[in-house]
Amino acid sequence: MLKYCPQCNKELLTSNFNKAPKRSDGLRSQCKICETEYRRKIEQALRAAVLESFGNKCDKCGFSDKRALQIDHVNGGGNIELRIELRNTMKYLKKVLADKTGMYQLLCANCNWIKRAERNEHRKR
């Protein structure tokens, strides 16, 4: 069976659409590829907003290349939060953006790994 995706203007096999039980045909209106691209754009915009809220630079050394900046939990425990509590990048970014407690900081990859090593914040299995 074929279904039309209004985003990419293509008729595709229904297997190219995610399920949506509440819709009459049981399928989402956009194809999987268009949904993925849409989600990626939203995540990029949220990440940019988070970086902006932290000043777009590492709190330790001032490094400002956005490709290497990471959101860090000031007191550790980020691995647990991501794996158990959130499991969703957009929820996580929204939580970081809304936080007013100072629980998060922005570090470059080097400073983040150095902090993890110094504080023994390795992944616990």
N, C-alpha and C positions, 0 to 999 in steps of 0.2 A: 504494500500500500504506500501511497505517496501523500505527503503533507507539505504545505507551503510555509516557508519561513519568511515573515515580513521584513526581517532585519537584513538578510542577505539576498532577498528576492529570488530564492531558488525553491524548486520542488525537490524534496528529498524523501528517501525512504523513512518510514515512521521509526525505524530503529535509530535514526539520527536525532531523535527527540527524547528528552528525559520525561519520566512519568509525572503526571499531575492528576491524581485520582479525583479531585473535585471538578475538573473540567469535563465537558461533555464527551470529548473524544479520548480523555484519559492521558493526554499529552500536553507538555508545555507548548507555548506558542512559538518560542524561538528554538532553533536547533541547538545542539550541544556546543558546537563551535562558537556560535554567536553569544550564547550564555557565558561561555568561558572568557571570551574577549571582553564582554561587558563587566564581568566580575573582576577581571584583571585591571581594567581601567579604574574601577571603584577602589580597589585595594591600593593601586598606585597613588591615587588622589588622597586616600587616608594616610598612607605612609608619608607623603609629602607634607600633609598637615601636621603630623606628629613631629617630623623633623623640624619643621618651622617653629612649632611650639617650644622646642628645646634649643632653638638658636642655630640649627644646621651645622653644629660643630661638636667635636668631642669635648666632654666636660673636663677631661684630664689634660690633653695635649693641644686641643684646639684644631685638630685635623678636620677638614671640611669637605672631603670628597664623599658625596652622598652614597656612592656605591659601597663604601666600607663602613658606614655608620650603622651601629646596632643599638637596639633598645635593650637596656640592661636593668635588672632589678637591683636596686641599691644594696639590699640586704640578702641577695641571693634568692634561690627558690624559683627562678623563672622556668626551669625545666618542668617542675611539678605543675605550675600554673598552666603552661601550654599543653602538656600531655593529658592532664586529668580534668582541669576545670573548663578550659575554653575549647580546645580542639578546632578552632575556627579563626583564621587570620583576621577577618574583618571584625569579629567580636573583640579580639585581642587589641587591635589597633584602636577601636572605639573606646575600650576600657582605658588604655594608656592616655588617649587624648582627653578623656573626661577626668582623669585622676588629678586631685589637688593635694594629695598627701605627701608628695615627694618620694613615692615608692619607686619611681623609674628615673633613669638618667640616660643620656646619649653618650655612647663611647664608640671610638673607632675599634675595628676588629682587634688590632694589636693591644690596646689598653684593656679591652674586654677580656682577652685571653690571659693577659698578665694578671689582672684582678682575679680571674678564676683560679689561676695557679697559686697565687699568693694566699688566697682564702680557702683553698682546697674545695672549690665549688664544682667539682667534677660531677658528671652525670651519675646518679645512683640508680642501679638497676634492680 
